[in-house]
Amino acid sequence: MCKLKIEILLIVFLLSGITLYARQTDQSLSSLKGIKKIGVLVEKFNADIYKNGVSEDVIRQAAASLLRKNGIIVIPVSETKKIPGAPYLYINIGAIKSQHDELYAVSINVQLRQNVILSRDSTKEYFGIPTWSNSNIGIISKDKLNQIEDYVKEAVNIFINDYQTAND
């Protein structure tokens, strides 16, 4: 029942042409300053997306390639623990199939996550906290699920632009 309510809510938003985008604040932009290397982690997604030619590995490689082309050093996520802040780009893709089987409500969330220390208690470090994010939702027809990679690339390009702004 909850899944149906979410699906209806998403469809209402999407049919009205709304795409959500998290506008970056000065604080989130400044959190990118000084980062020299990052990892890329793609969360496992549902089987419907796989059936249409998209995989975590394809998404990871596409994101890493864009980052490298723009001068950002990409390292394995396991290696990020060795650098200050342990920064990594986290990519999460969700898809809910409609009852009609031809449409999917899709969410794409790209975040820079890193370790942070609170100013009020510098004795504790918190791991994998999102300090930058870009979120989008939309409706994609079944035959266009393979375009998810393009939408992820758009979000990664937004990250790259913000990263370059913060580090110029």
N, C-alpha and C positions, 0 to 999 in steps of 0.2 A: 504494500500500500504506500509506504514511504517513497519507494522508487518511482511509483506512478506519479505521486505529487511532485517530486523533483523534476520528472520528465515534463509534466504539464507546465510547470513554472519556467523551465528552460525554454520550452517551445514558445510560450507567450512572450518572453523577453526577446528571443531570437527573431520571431516573426515581426516584432516591432522594429527590427533593425538595430538593436542595441548590441554593441560589442564592448566588453569591459576591458579597460586598460588601466593599469596601475601607474599613475603619473609619478615620476621620481621626485623625491624631495632633495634639498641640498644635503641633508644628512645621509640619504641612501647613496647619492653620488659620491660624497666624501668617503664613504666606506670602501670605495673602489680604489682610492688613491694608494699608490705604493705596492699594489699587488703585482708581482712579477710572473708568477706561475699559478695555474689553476688546473684542477681536475674536472672531468665531465662525468656526471652520474645520471643515467636515465632510469627512472623507476619502471619496473615491469608493468606492462599494460595488458588489457584483456585480449582474448583470442580472436574476437571479431576484427580487430585491427590487423593482426597477423595474417589473416585470410586474404587481406587486400594488399599484401606486399610491403607492409611497414613492420620493422622490427626495432628493438632497442638498439641493436648494433648499428643499423642504418642511421638512426637518429643521432647516436653518439658520434659516429664518424663524420656526419654532416656538420654537426656543431663544432667538433674539434678542428675540422678542416677550415671552417670560417674563422675561428679564433686564430689559428696558425697563420692564415693568409693576412691577418691584420696585426701580426707581430706579437701575439700573446702566446706565451709558452704553455703548452698543454702537457700535463704529466698524469700518470695513473692516479686515481683517487687514493689508492693506498699510500702513495708517496706524498700526498698533501700534508700528512701528519708531521712531516719533517720540516715544513716551512711555517713561518709565522702566520697564525690565523687559520691554517689548514683550509684555504678557500677552494670551493668547487662549485661548478655550475650544475644545478639540480634541475632536471627536466621531468615533468610529470604530465602525462597525457591520459585523459579520461574520455571514455565514449560510452554513451547509453543508446542502445538501439531502440527506435520507436516501435510501436506495436505493428506498424505497417511494413517493417523490415527493410524499407528503402532509405530511411533517414536516420542519421545519428546526431545526437547532441554531443558536441565535442568541447572539452576544455583543455587548454594548453597553458601550463604554468612553467615559467622559466625563472629560477631564482639563483642568485649568488648566495651561497651559504658559507659561513665561516664562524670560527670560534670568537666569542666576545667575553669581555670582562666588564661587569657593572661598575660604574664609577662609585657607587655607594658601598660596594663590597668587593674590593680588588683581590680578595683571597679566593674567589670562586671564578672558574672559567666555564662558560656554557658552550656546548659543542653544536656545530651545524645550524646556527641561527641564520634565518634569511635576513640579509641586510640590503638586498636589491631584488625587485621582482617585476615581472611582466605577466599579466594574466589575460587570457582571451577566451571567449566562448563563441560558439557558432554552430550552425547546422550544416552538415555535409551529407550529400547523397552517398549511398553505398558505393557507387562506381567512382567516387572521387575521394575515397578515404586515403588513397595514396598521396594526396596533396597535403596531408598532415605535415610531411617533411618540409614543404615550402613554408607553412605557417610557423613551424619551429625555427626555420632559418630567419624569418622576419624578426622573431623575438630575439634571437641570438644577435642579429645585426643591431637591434636597439640596444642590447647590452654592450656590444662593441663600441657603439657611438658614445654611450655614457661612460664607458671605461676610458676611452680616448679623451673625452672632455675632462674627466677627473685627473688624468695623468699628463695632460699637456702643460 
